[in-house]
Amino acid sequence: VDLKECLQSAEFISSTDANFKILEDGSVYTTSALSLSAEKKTFTILLKDIQEQVEKKIHVILVKEEKKKTRHARDTVLKRTKRRWGPIPSVMIENSLGPFPLQIQQVQSDTAQNYTIYYSATGPGITEDPKGLFYIERETGNIFATRAVDREQYPSFQIICFAITPDGYSPEVPLVHTIRIEDDNDNAPYFTQDLFEFCVPENSKPGVVVGKVTAEDRDEPYTLHTTLKYRIVSQNPPITPAFSLHGDTGVISVLLPQLDRELVPSYTLLVEVRDMAGQPFGLCTTGTVVVKIEDTNDNAPSFKQLQYETRVEENRVSVEILRVSAVDLDEPGSPGSRAVYEIIRGNDDQAFEITTDKNTNEGILCVVKGLDYESAKQRVLVIGVNNEAPYLLAPHSQQLSQSTCSVTVHVLDVDEGPVFKPCLLRLDVKECEDIGTAVGRYVAEDPETGNSEGIRYRIPPGQCNWINIDDKSGEVRTVKVLDRDVGEMRRGQCNITVLAIDRNGKTGTGTIQVCIVPGNKNFPRIAQTDYIMCRDREPICLTAQDDDEAPYSTPFVYRITDRNLASMWKINPQNDNSAYLSPKGDIPFGIYDIPVSVMDNGGKVGETTVRVNLCDCVTPTECDGRTRQLSGGNVTLGLWAILAMILGSLLLLLILITICGCCGRGVMHRQVTDDCANHNLIISNTEAPGEEVMDHNIIPLQNTCDQGGYGVKTGDQQTFEVVKGRGHTLESVKGGGHQTLGSVKEGGGQPMMDTCRYSYSEWHNFTHPRLGEKVHLCRQDEEQKHSEDYLLSYNYEGKGSLAGSVGCCSDQHEEEALDFLDQLEPKFRTLAETCIKR
């Protein structure tokens, strides 16, 4: 079949029937004995171009031949016959001299007489096959080469031989024959670089690797033709050999014990590489290697001159007075030769400085502080020199000491102006000092005479005018009240230049640095003054502020200035600037204005009034800023307490109506009849309220006494009722016109009678936490189980209860719905007294 006509770029050829095989030239062969049971056999040839992703199909129909009648019926089954022999791969010598054509091999077949071949070159880098290099005799099967072959170009060939019968039938599978080109040593080795350059530090020890030379050979690898040997042919300069070359690896190493850059800066080596393991008949090539010797600091610098003299005028500053130079044999410009100078002795006051000129490598000696002729007429300096790089001791050399030189500096006398001592005077001035306060004295001296006679002082204009100086004595005084919170004084300091002028008009300058020291000019004050304290009586944290700086601010000392309030409240320190305010005992609810004094560390006292709303609440938000004003304190009545009172009154009223309907009209019998009690209860005691002292209208008395006591008016008489502890009253929060039950403050008035056994504090401390917990649960419980405690139902026990409903809300407060207090009857005295005792 013609494959190229169908798909010329086919890369993959296959058959759908495994009994048939298709070669690249389009030949179709059977792979096993095949019986044509039918008259025709069909299969498909698949062609694929993987890169272009193209696929073609060729359908093949194999039919039985009827023209050939000479064959017997038993020959209808095709059988493959074996060749007599299989030739081994042939060898052709590279660059063979012939004669050509040169017979390579002969192939034979028992069943065919004509032979044909096609071949291809194999090996790396093969781009195309040589044309006309091989041919085969059609009749004999002899394979011939027409010319010599280069192995480096074509290392081997594959020849596919076909045996064909005279009628054009190919009965056998093609024979693949390999022809290998045997290598000839026709290529000399060559270096991979024209010039090899390496560097090695001087004074390197023998055996130190310098570098490696490499060479290649195009002949067959792993043979003697490519087994290379290296050697050094010559060395320039031709002195003692300094390097060795490893024959197999090409590694160059140091051989000379001492390489001195100052003697020989570089070496040039001529090296050779030879194949055939270095045998004389091998091919060879030479190359060049340059080894540069790198400099190390093995030569210490030394001064050209050991003694120098120079002169300089006194008080001259930043002036060059001398240049010194040193000699160094190391490579110029390298860290091993660049000099570093230093002053070893004679510069305790740091008046001199020496630097290095990068261009000339000289040392430049300068005066950085003015010299004083009167103090020293000459100075002697000792200067040393080193290198930037550390010194490395060369082999077989002795340790060298640092090179030094001495410099004598003569100081020349000059007529000088006055000099301030010190040149900068710091004066610390406290804030708020009076104008004209003397804060110091600043004088100058004549350096020639050493005294201050005839010198006058002046402050040039244009500077901060906080101080002035006396022109004769140099005394410094303030001209303003210094305050760090005003204008330029906020910076806290000011530098003032002062001039000193002698009789000859010579001038000297000095500087006064005025620093404002913070004073105690501010009072400490408490930042927050309004607080709410709930029933848990959590202490209040008071924090004071003071704009002064230390040591006139913290720590603060807190104190309550009012003696009466000090007996009720206490202050405990927390830290340097805060304290806790808390009640001493069980004081009444209400609003308290507490004067608190705060003293800072400097003794300055500031007083602040702290308002505390002592509220009967769980959280501060419940107070909402409203309170109930009472005599002797402030009390609030909760919503739940009022609700409990209303419910209790209604229940009591219902019981009274029931009793009146059962036992007679107008009179309530204390005995229980048989019909009512059913003989279940026996009265054992009577808890009557006692003597009636209240009228239908309870009218408050005018507050006319110093103690703030209240009276209860009954008809035309006035009766005072006193309870234990501090008095508490029940009053209306809606204003005038309402009547209350009152009591007398502790210590005020003469007690007339005692109407309770316990004080309110004792009763409140016992009942209040329990009632508050119940109310809290009523608000939190989603199932409203605790709300059933508002009104309690009791079984009939023979007589109605005078106490009414007893529930969780009987002690809660609410500032509304108190009008019913104006129409109370004597039978509700017990409930009213309970409220009074709170």
C-alpha positions in Angstrom: 0.0 0.0 0.0 1.1 3.6 -0.6 1.3 5.2 2.8 2.7 8.5 1.7 -0.1 9.2 -0.7 -2.6 8.8 2.1 -0.7 10.6 4.9 2.9 11.7 4.1 3.7 12.9 7.7 2.5 9.6 9.3 4.4 9.0 12.6 2.5 6.0 13.9 1.4 3.0 11.7 -0.7 0.1 13.0 -3.1 -2.6 11.9 -6.5 -3.4 13.3 -5.7 -7.1 12.7 -2.8 -8.6 14.7 -2.2 -11.2 12.0 -0.9 -8.5 9.7 2.1 -6.2 10.1 2.8 -3.0 8.0 6.3 -1.7 7.5 7.2 2.0 6.9 7.6 1.4 3.1 4.0 0.1 2.9 4.9 -3.6 2.8 2.2 -5.8 4.4 3.3 -9.1 6.0 1.6 -11.9 7.9 2.8 -12.5 11.4 1.6 -16.1 11.8 0.3 -18.9 9.7 -3.1 -17.8 8.3 -5.9 -19.9 6.9 -8.2 -18.2 4.5 -11.4 -19.9 5.3 -13.4 -17.3 3.4 -12.9 -16.0 0.0 -11.7 -12.6 1.3 -10.1 -11.1 4.4 -10.5 -7.4 5.5 -8.6 -5.2 7.9 -7.7 -1.5 8.4 -4.3 0.3 8.5 -4.3 3.3 10.9 -2.0 6.3 10.2 -1.5 9.0 12.8 0.3 12.3 12.8 0.8 13.0 16.6 2.0 16.6 16.2 -0.7 17.7 13.8 -3.3 15.3 15.5 -4.3 13.9 12.1 -5.6 10.3 11.6 -6.1 8.5 8.3 -7.4 5.0 7.6 -6.7 2.6 4.7 -9.1 -0.3 4.2 -7.4 -3.5 2.8 -9.3 -6.4 1.3 -7.3 -9.6 0.9 -8.8 -12.0 -1.7 -7.8 -15.5 -2.9 -5.7 -15.6 -6.1 -7.1 -17.9 -8.7 -4.7 -17.3 -11.5 -1.9 -19.4 -10.1 -3.0 -23.0 -10.8 0.4 -24.6 -10.3 0.1 -24.6 -6.5 -1.4 -27.6 -4.8 -4.3 -27.3 -2.5 -2.2 -27.9 0.5 -0.2 -24.8 -0.3 -3.2 -22.6 0.3 -1.9 -22.2 3.9 1.1 -19.8 3.8 4.1 -20.8 5.9 7.2 -18.8 6.7 10.5 -20.6 6.1 13.6 -19.9 8.2 16.8 -18.5 6.8 19.7 -20.7 6.7 21.8 -18.2 8.8 21.6 -14.8 10.5 24.6 -12.5 9.8 26.3 -10.8 12.7 26.8 -7.0 12.6 29.4 -6.0 10.1 32.3 -3.7 10.8 33.7 -1.1 8.5 36.9 0.7 9.3 36.7 4.5 9.5 38.6 6.3 6.7 39.2 2.9 5.0 41.6 3.1 1.9 39.5 0.6 -0.1 39.7 -0.6 -2.7 36.1 0.5 -3.5 33.5 -0.8 -3.9 34.3 -2.7 -0.7 32.3 -5.8 0.1 30.8 -5.6 3.6 28.4 -8.6 3.9 26.3 -11.1 1.9 22.7 -12.1 2.6 21.0 -15.2 1.1 17.5 -16.8 0.9 16.4 -20.3 0.0 13.2 -19.2 -1.5 14.1 -16.0 -3.4 16.7 -15.0 -6.0 16.5 -11.2 -6.1 17.6 -8.9 -3.3 17.1 -5.2 -2.5 17.9 -2.9 0.4 17.2 0.4 2.0 19.3 1.8 4.8 19.6 4.7 7.4 22.4 6.1 9.5 22.0 6.0 13.2 23.8 8.0 15.9 23.8 11.4 17.7 23.6 14.5 15.5 22.6 12.6 12.3 20.5 14.9 10.2 20.3 13.0 6.9 21.4 9.7 5.4 24.3 9.6 3.0 23.0 8.8 -0.5 24.6 6.1 -2.6 27.0 4.9 0.1 25.8 1.2 0.1 24.2 -1.1 -2.6 23.4 -4.8 -2.9 23.9 -7.1 -5.9 20.4 -8.2 -6.9 21.3 -11.7 -7.8 24.0 -12.6 -5.1 22.9 -10.6 -2.1 26.4 -9.1 -1.6 26.4 -5.6 0.2 29.1 -3.2 -1.0 30.3 0.3 0.3 31.1 2.8 -2.4 33.4 5.1 -0.4 35.1 5.7 3.0 33.0 6.8 6.0 33.8 9.3 8.9 32.8 7.7 12.2 32.3 11.1 13.9 29.7 11.9 11.2 28.1 8.4 10.8 28.9 6.1 13.7 26.6 3.2 12.4 24.1 2.1 9.7 21.0 -0.1 9.7 20.4 -1.9 6.4 17.0 -3.6 5.8 17.3 -6.4 3.2 14.4 -7.8 1.2 14.4 -11.2 -0.7 12.0 -11.3 -3.7 10.9 -14.2 -5.8 10.9 -13.8 -9.6 7.2 -13.1 -9.7 7.6 -10.2 -7.2 6.5 -12.0 -4.1 8.4 -11.5 -0.8 8.1 -14.6 1.2 10.1 -13.6 4.2 10.2 -10.9 6.8 12.9 -8.3 5.9 16.3 -8.8 7.5 17.8 -5.9 9.5 21.5 -5.7 9.3 23.8 -3.4 11.3 27.0 -2.0 10.0 29.2 -0.3 12.7 32.0 2.1 11.7 35.1 1.2 13.6 36.9 4.3 15.1 40.3 5.5 13.9 42.4 7.9 15.9 42.1 10.7 13.4 41.2 13.5 15.9 43.7 15.2 18.2 42.4 16.4 21.6 41.7 20.1 22.1 41.4 22.4 25.2 38.0 23.8 25.9 39.4 27.4 26.3 42.1 29.2 24.4 43.5 30.7 27.6 43.0 29.6 31.2 43.3 32.3 33.9 43.6 31.5 37.6 44.4 33.4 40.8 46.0 32.2 44.0 46.9 34.2 47.2 50.6 34.7 47.8 52.2 32.6 50.5 49.8 29.8 49.8 50.9 26.4 51.1 51.9 23.6 48.8 48.9 21.5 47.7 46.5 24.4 47.4 44.4 24.0 44.3 44.8 26.8 41.8 42.4 25.7 39.0 41.6 22.9 36.5 42.2 22.7 32.7 39.9 20.6 30.6 40.2 19.1 27.1 38.0 17.0 24.8 38.5 14.5 21.9 36.0 13.7 19.2 37.1 10.1 18.8 35.1 7.2 20.2 34.6 7.6 24.0 36.1 5.2 26.5 38.8 4.1 24.2 42.5 4.8 24.1 41.7 7.3 21.3 40.0 9.5 24.0 42.2 8.7 27.1 44.0 12.0 27.8 47.0 12.9 29.7 48.1 16.5 30.8 51.5 17.9 31.6 53.3 21.3 32.0 55.7 21.9 29.1 57.2 25.2 30.4 56.9 28.0 32.9 57.6 31.7 32.5 59.5 33.1 34.3 61.8 30.0 34.1 62.7 29.8 37.8 61.9 27.1 40.3 58.7 25.3 39.3 55.9 26.8 41.2 53.0 24.6 40.2 52.2 21.0 39.4 49.6 19.6 37.0 47.7 16.3 37.6 48.1 14.1 34.5 44.6 12.6 34.6 42.4 15.3 36.1 44.1 18.5 34.8 44.1 20.1 38.3 46.8 22.7 38.9 48.2 22.9 42.5 50.8 25.0 44.3 54.2 23.4 44.4 56.6 26.2 45.5 56.6 26.6 49.3 56.5 30.4 49.1 54.8 32.6 46.4 55.8 36.2 46.8 53.7 38.7 44.8 56.3 41.4 45.3 58.9 39.2 43.4 56.7 37.5 40.8 53.2 38.9 40.3 52.1 36.2 37.8 53.2 33.0 36.0 52.5 31.8 32.5 52.3 28.0 31.9 52.4 26.1 28.6 50.4 22.9 29.1 50.0 19.9 26.8 47.2 17.3 26.4 47.8 14.0 24.6 45.5 11.0 23.8 46.4 7.3 23.7 47.0 7.7 27.5 49.9 10.0 26.8 51.9 7.5 24.7 54.4 9.1 22.3 52.4 8.1 19.2 49.3 9.7 20.5 47.9 13.0 19.1 48.5 16.2 21.3 47.6 19.8 21.6 49.1 22.7 23.8 47.3 25.5 25.7 48.2 28.5 27.8 47.5 29.0 31.6 48.1 32.3 33.4 48.3 32.2 37.2 48.1 35.6 38.9 49.4 36.0 42.5 47.0 37.8 44.7 48.3 40.3 47.2 48.1 39.7 50.9 49.1 42.2 53.6 52.5 40.5 54.4 54.4 43.8 54.3 53.8 46.3 57.2 53.8 50.0 56.4 56.7 52.2 57.8 57.2 55.9 58.1 59.6 57.6 55.8 60.6 60.0 58.6 60.7 59.2 62.3 60.5 62.8 63.7 58.4 65.9 62.6 58.1 69.5 63.9 55.3 72.0 63.2 53.8 75.2 64.5 50.3 76.5 65.0 48.7 79.6 66.6 46.7 79.2 69.7 42.9 79.1 69.4 43.1 78.1 65.7 40.5 75.4 64.9 40.1 73.1 61.9 43.4 73.9 60.4 45.9 71.4 58.8 49.3 71.6 60.5 51.3 68.6 59.1 51.4 65.7 56.6 53.2 62.5 57.3 53.8 59.6 54.8 54.5 55.9 55.0 56.0 53.2 52.7 54.3 49.9 51.9 55.4 47.2 49.5 52.0 45.7 49.0 49.9 46.2 45.9 49.1 50.0 45.7 45.4 50.8 46.2 44.6 47.5 47.8 43.5 47.2 51.5 46.9 45.8 52.3 48.6 49.0 51.3 46.1 51.7 52.2 47.4 53.4 55.4 45.4 54.0 58.6 47.0 56.6 60.9 46.3 57.1 64.6 47.5 59.3 67.4 48.8 56.9 70.1 50.0 59.4 72.8 49.7 63.1 73.5 46.1 63.7 72.6 44.2 63.2 75.8 42.1 66.3 75.3 41.2 65.3 71.7 42.6 68.5 70.4 44.2 66.8 67.3 42.9 64.6 64.6 44.7 62.7 61.8 43.0 61.4 58.6 44.3 59.6 55.5 44.5 61.3 52.0 43.0 58.6 49.7 45.0 59.8 46.7 48.5 60.2 48.2 48.1 57.7 51.2 49.5 60.5 53.5 48.4 61.3 57.0 46.8 64.7 57.5 47.3 66.1 61.0 44.7 68.8 62.0 43.8 70.9 65.1 40.1 70.4 66.0 40.2 72.3 69.3 41.9 75.6 70.0 45.2 75.3 71.8 46.1 77.6 74.7 49.5 79.0 74.8 49.2 79.9 78.5 48.5 76.3 79.3 51.1 74.5 77.1 53.6 76.1 74.8 54.2 72.9 72.9 52.6 69.4 72.4 54.4 66.2 71.6 52.3 63.5 69.7 53.2 59.9 68.9 51.6 58.7 65.6 51.3 55.1 64.5 50.4 53.6 61.1 48.6 50.4 60.1 46.8 49.0 57.0 43.1 48.6 56.4 43.5 44.8 56.0 45.0 42.8 58.9 48.6 42.0 58.7 49.4 38.4 57.7 52.8 37.0 58.7 54.6 35.4 55.8 56.3 32.0 56.2 59.8 32.1 57.6 59.4 35.8 58.6 59.5 37.4 62.0 56.7 39.4 63.6 57.1 43.2 63.0 56.2 45.9 65.5 54.0 48.9 64.6 55.9 51.7 62.9 55.6 55.1 64.8 56.9 58.6 64.5 56.9 61.6 66.9 55.5 65.1 66.1 56.3 68.2 68.1 53.7 70.9 67.8 54.8 74.4 68.9 52.0 76.7 70.1 52.3 80.4 69.1 51.1 83.1 71.4 48.2 85.4 70.2 46.5 88.3 72.0 43.1 86.8 72.9 39.7 88.1 73.9 37.9 87.3 77.2 37.0 83.7 77.7 33.9 82.5 79.5 34.3 79.6 81.9 32.4 77.5 81.3 31.5 78.4 77.7 28.0 77.1 78.3 26.2 77.9 81.6 23.0 76.2 82.5 20.6 78.0 84.8 17.6 76.3 86.2 14.8 78.8 87.0 11.6 77.7 88.7 8.3 78.8 87.4 6.4 81.8 88.8 9.6 83.4 90.3 9.3 87.1 90.9 10.7 89.5 88.4 14.2 90.5 89.2 15.1 87.3 91.0 18.9 86.6 90.8 19.4 83.2 89.2 23.2 83.1 88.8 26.4 84.8 87.7 28.3 84.5 84.4 31.7 86.1 84.1 34.6 85.8 81.7 38.4 86.0 82.2 41.3 87.5 80.3 43.4 84.6 79.3 46.6 86.7 79.5 46.0 88.0 83.1 43.6 85.4 84.4 41.2 87.9 86.0 37.9 89.6 85.1 38.9 93.3 85.7 37.7 95.7 83.1 35.4 93.3 81.3 31.9 94.3 80.5 29.0 92.1 79.6 26.1 92.5 77.1 23.3 90.4 75.6 22.8 91.1 71.9 19.2 91.9 70.9 17.0 89.5 69.0 17.1 86.8 71.6 14.5 85.6 74.1 14.2 88.4 76.7 13.6 86.3 79.8 16.8 87.4 81.6 19.3 90.2 81.6 22.9 90.5 82.8 24.6 93.2 84.8 27.2 94.8 82.5 29.9 94.9 85.2 29.3 92.1 87.7 27.8 89.5 85.3 24.9 88.8 87.6 21.9 87.2 85.8 18.3 88.2 86.8 14.9 87.5 85.5 12.9 90.2 83.7 9.7 88.1 83.3 7.6 85.7 85.3 8.6 82.4 83.7 5.6 80.2 82.9 5.9 77.1 80.8 2.3 77.5 79.5 2.9 80.9 77.9 4.3 81.7 74.4 7.9 80.7 73.6 8.3 79.4 77.2 6.4 76.3 76.3 9.7 74.9 74.9 11.0 75.0 78.5 14.4 76.4 77.7 16.2 79.1 75.7 19.9 79.6 74.7 21.1 83.2 75.2 24.5 84.4 73.7 26.4 86.7 76.0 29.3 89.0 74.9 32.3 89.9 77.1 34.4 92.9 75.9 37.8 93.8 77.5 39.6 97.2 77.5 41.3 96.6 74.2 37.9 95.8 72.4 38.6 92.1 72.2 35.4 90.1 72.4 34.6 86.7 73.8 31.3 84.9 73.7 29.5 82.5 76.0 26.1 80.9 76.1 23.6 80.8 78.9 21.0 78.0 78.7 17.9 79.0 80.7 15.8 76.0 81.7 12.4 76.5 83.2 11.9 74.1 86.0 8.3 73.1 86.5 6.7 74.5 89.7 3.7 73.6 91.8 1.2 76.0 90.3 -1.8 73.8 89.7 -4.3 72.3 92.2 -5.2 68.7 91.9 -8.8 68.1 91.1 -11.1 65.1 90.7 -12.1 64.6 87.1 -15.5 62.9 87.6 -17.8 64.2 90.4 -21.1 62.4 89.8 -21.6 58.7 90.7 -24.4 56.3 91.4 -23.9 53.6 94.0 -26.3 50.7 94.1 -27.4 48.4 96.9 -24.2 46.3 96.6 -22.4 49.5 97.7 -19.4 48.8 95.4 -16.7 51.3 96.2 -16.3 54.3 93.9 -12.9 54.9 92.4 -11.9 58.6 92.5 -9.1 59.7 90.2 -7.5 63.2 90.4 -5.6 65.1 87.8 -2.8 67.6 88.2 -1.2 69.6 85.3 2.1 69.9 87.1 5.0 67.7 86.5 6.9 65.6 88.9 7.7 66.0 91.8 4.7 68.3 92.2 2.0 65.9 91.1 1.5 62.3 92.3 1.2 60.7 94.8 -2.1 62.3 95.9 -3.6 62.2 99.4 -7.4 62.1 99.7 -9.5 63.3 102.7 -13.1 64.1 103.4 -13.3 67.6 104.9 -16.8 67.4 106.3 -16.8 65.8 109.8 -20.4 64.5 109.7 -19.9 62.9 106.2 -16.5 61.6 107.3 -18.3 59.6 110.0 -20.5 58.0 107.3 -18.0 57.7 104.4 -14.4 56.6 104.2 -11.6 56.8 101.6 -9.0 54.1 101.0 -6.0 54.8 98.8 -5.6 52.6 95.6 -2.5 53.9 94.0 -0.6 57.2 93.6 -3.4 59.0 91.8 -6.6 57.1 92.8 -8.6 56.2 95.9 -11.8 54.3 96.7 -14.8 56.0 98.3 -17.2 53.7 100.2 -19.8 54.0 103.0 -18.7 53.0 106.5 -21.9 51.3 107.5 -25.5 50.8 106.5 -26.3 54.5 105.8 -29.6 55.5 104.3 -30.3 55.8 100.5 -30.1 59.2 99.1 -27.9 61.8 97.4 -24.7 62.8 99.3 -22.6 65.8 98.4 -19.2 64.9 99.8 -16.4 67.5 99.9 -13.1 65.7 99.1 -9.7 67.4 99.3 -6.7 66.2 97.3 -3.2 67.1 98.2 -0.4 66.7 95.7 3.2 65.8 96.4 4.2 69.5 96.6 1.6 70.2 99.4 -0.9 72.0 97.2 -4.5 71.1 98.1 -7.6 71.2 95.8 -11.1 70.5 97.0 -13.8 68.9 94.9 -17.4 68.1 95.8 -18.3 64.5 94.9 -22.0 63.8 94.5 -22.9 60.2 95.2 -26.5 58.9 94.5 -26.8 56.0 97.0 -29.7 54.3 95.2 -31.8 51.2 96.0 -31.0 49.5 92.7 -29.2 46.5 91.2 -27.7 48.4 88.3 -27.1 52.2 88.0 -29.4 52.5 85.0 -32.4 51.7 87.2 -32.1 54.9 89.2 -32.4 57.0 86.0 -31.4 60.1 87.9 -34.6 60.2 90.2 -34.6 59.9 94.0 -37.0 60.4 96.8 -36.1 63.1 99.3 -36.5 62.1 103.0 -35.6 63.8 106.3 -32.2 62.7 107.3 -31.6 61.0 103.9 -33.1 60.1 100.6 -35.3 57.0 100.1 -36.9 55.6 97.0 -39.9 53.4 96.9 -39.9 50.7 94.2 -42.7 49.7 91.9 -43.0 46.2 93.3 -43.3 47.5 96.9 -46.3 49.7 95.9 -47.8 46.9 93.9 -47.5 44.6 96.9 -49.2 47.2 99.1 -52.1 47.6 96.7 -52.6 43.9 96.4 -52.3 43.3 100.1 -54.9 46.0 100.8 -57.3 44.6 98.3 -56.9 41.1 99.9 -57.4 42.4 103.4 -60.5 44.3 102.3 -61.9 41.2 100.8 -61.2 39.2 104.0 -62.9 41.9 106.2 -66.0 41.9 104.0 -66.2 38.1 104.2 -65.8 38.1 108.0 -68.4 40.9 108.4 -70.9 38.9 106.3 -70.4 35.7 108.3 -70.1 36.9 111.9 -72.3 39.9 112.1 -72.3 43.5 111.0 -70.1 46.2 112.5 -68.4 43.9 115.1 -65.6 41.3 114.5 -65.7 38.5 117.0 -62.4 37.2 118.2 -63.9 33.8 119.1 -64.2 31.1 116.4 -67.5 29.4 116.3 -68.0 25.7 115.8 -69.5 26.4 112.4 -66.7 28.5 111.2 -63.6 26.7 112.6 -64.9 23.2 112.2 -63.0 22.4 115.4 -59.7 22.5 113.4 -58.1 25.6 114.9 -57.8 26.8 118.5 -57.0 30.5 119.1 -54.0 30.6 121.5 -53.1 34.3 121.4 -54.4 37.6 120.3 -52.2 39.9 118.1 -54.3 43.0 118.2 -52.7 46.2 117.0 -53.0 48.0 120.4 -54.2 51.4 121.1 -55.4 53.5 118.2 -53.2 56.6 117.8 -54.0 57.5 114.2 -56.8 59.4 112.7 -58.2 59.0 109.2 -56.1 61.8 108.0 -52.4 61.7 108.8 -51.1 65.3 108.5 -47.4 66.0 108.5 -46.1 68.7 110.9 -44.2 71.6 109.8 -40.4 71.2 110.0 -39.9 73.8 112.7 -37.4 72.1 115.0 -33.6 71.8 114.4 -33.7 68.0 114.6 -36.1 67.8 111.6 -38.7 65.6 113.6 -42.2 65.1 112.4 -45.4 64.8 114.5 -48.6 62.9 114.0 -51.8 64.9 114.6 -54.7 63.0 116.1 -57.7 65.2 116.5 -56.5 68.3 118.5 -53.4 66.6 119.9 -49.9 66.1 118.6 -48.1 62.8 119.2 -44.4 62.1 118.3 -43.4 58.6 117.3 -39.7 57.7 117.6 -38.1 54.5 116.2 -34.7 53.0 116.7 -31.8 54.1 114.6 -32.1 56.9 112.1 -35.6 57.9 111.3 -37.2 57.0 108.0 -40.5 58.3 106.7 -43.0 57.3 104.0 -43.9 60.4 101.9 -45.3 61.2 98.6 -43.0 61.8 95.7 -45.6 63.8 93.8 -45.3 67.0 95.9 -47.3 68.8 98.6 -50.8 68.0 99.7 -50.0 64.4 100.7 -49.8 63.1 104.2 -47.0 60.9 105.6 -46.0 58.9 108.7 -42.8 60.4 110.1 -40.2 59.9 112.7 -37.6 61.9 114.5 -34.0 61.8 113.4 -31.5 60.1 115.7 -30.5 62.5 118.4 -33.3 65.0 117.6 -36.3 65.5 120.0 -37.3 63.6 123.1 -38.6 60.1 122.4 -42.2 59.6 123.5 -42.6 55.9 122.8 -40.9 52.8 121.2 -43.0 51.2 118.5 -40.6 48.5 117.1 -38.2 46.0 118.4 -35.6 46.2 115.6 -34.1 49.0 113.6 -34.7 49.4 109.9 -31.0 48.4 109.1 -31.4 45.1 110.9 -34.7 44.3 109.2 -33.5 45.5 105.8 -30.2 43.6 105.8 -32.2 40.4 106.5 -35.1 40.8 104.0 -33.7 42.9 101.2 -31.3 40.5 99.5 -33.9 37.7 99.5 -36.6 39.9 98.1 -34.3 41.4 95.5 -33.3 37.9 94.4 -36.9 36.9 93.9 -37.7 40.0 91.9 -34.6 39.4 89.7 -35.8 35.8 89.1 -39.2 37.1 88.1 -37.7 39.2 85.4 -35.3 36.5 84.1 -37.5 33.4 84.1 -39.1 32.8 80.7 -41.6 30.3 82.1 -42.9 32.9 84.7 -42.7 30.3 87.5 -41.7 33.0 90.0 -44.4 35.3 89.0 -46.9 33.1 90.8 -45.5 34.5 94.0 -47.2 37.9 93.5 -50.4 36.6 95.1 -50.5 33.4 97.2 -53.6 31.4 97.8 -54.1 29.7 101.2 -56.5 27.0 102.4 -59.4 28.0 104.7 -58.3 27.8 108.3 -61.4 29.1 110.1 -60.6 32.8 109.9 -59.4 35.3 107.3 -55.8 36.5 107.5 -55.3 40.1 108.6 -51.9 40.1 106.9 -53.2 39.8 103.4 -50.9 38.6 100.6 -47.3 37.9 101.5 -45.2 37.7 98.4 -41.8 38.5 96.9 -42.8 42.0 95.9 -43.9 43.4 99.3 -40.6 45.2 99.7 -40.1 46.7 96.3 -40.3 50.4 95.6 -42.2 52.4 93.0 -42.6 56.1 92.8 -46.3 56.2 91.8 -49.9 55.2 92.9 -49.6 56.4 96.5 -52.9 58.2 96.7 -54.4 55.4 98.7 -52.3 56.4 101.7 -54.6 59.4 102.2 -57.6 57.1 103.0 -56.0 54.5 105.3 -58.1 53.2 108.2 -56.9 52.2 111.6 -57.1 48.5 110.7 -54.2 49.0 108.2 -51.9 50.3 110.9 -49.8 47.2 110.9 -49.0 47.5 107.2 -48.3 51.2 107.6 -45.9 50.6 110.5 -44.0 48.0 108.4 -43.4 50.6 105.8 -42.3 53.1 108.5 -39.7 50.7 109.9 -38.0 50.5 106.5 
